[in-house]
Amino acid sequence: MAKKSFKDVNSGRLSYQPPDHLGRTAKQIWRRVVLFLETQNSVERIDQTLVEMYCTRTD
């Protein structure tokens, strides 16, 4: 079976679990931001890097 591309993992959605390399504050922000964006249907897995950058700006 072929490995899914990055953008197709988790059905193309962002995971509620933040990446391990984020700091404590950034992880809290990640969870809040992802919940909001998922309710707006305005984010996809391909946007993960942008969300990470936003979260780490305050860490």
C-alpha positions in Angstrom: 0.0 0.0 0.0 1.3 3.4 -0.9 2.0 6.0 1.8 -0.4 8.9 1.9 1.0 12.3 1.0 1.4 14.8 3.8 -1.7 16.8 2.8 -3.9 13.7 2.8 -3.0 12.4 6.3 -5.9 12.6 8.8 -8.3 13.1 5.8 -6.6 16.4 5.0 -7.6 18.0 8.4 -5.3 19.4 11.1 -4.8 17.2 14.2 -6.0 18.6 17.5 -2.8 17.2 19.0 -0.1 19.8 18.5 3.3 18.8 17.1 5.8 17.6 19.8 8.4 20.3 19.1 6.1 23.2 20.1 6.5 24.7 23.6 3.9 24.6 26.3 2.3 28.0 25.4 2.4 27.3 21.7 0.6 23.9 22.3 -2.2 25.6 24.1 -2.6 28.2 21.4 -2.5 25.4 18.8 -5.5 23.6 20.4 -7.5 26.8 20.5 -6.6 27.9 17.0 -7.3 24.4 15.4 -10.7 24.2 17.2 -11.7 27.6 15.8 -10.4 26.9 12.3 -12.1 23.5 12.1 -15.4 25.1 13.0 -14.9 27.6 10.2 -13.9 24.9 7.7 -11.2 27.3 6.6 -8.0 25.2 7.2 -6.5 22.0 5.7 -3.6 19.9 6.7 -1.5 21.7 4.1 -1.8 24.8 6.2 0.0 23.2 9.2 3.2 25.2 8.8 1.3 28.5 8.9 -0.5 27.5 12.1 2.8 26.4 13.7 4.3 29.7 12.8 1.4 31.6 14.3 1.6 29.6 17.5 5.3 29.9 18.0 5.3 33.7 17.6 4.0 34.0 21.2 6.1 31.2 22.7 
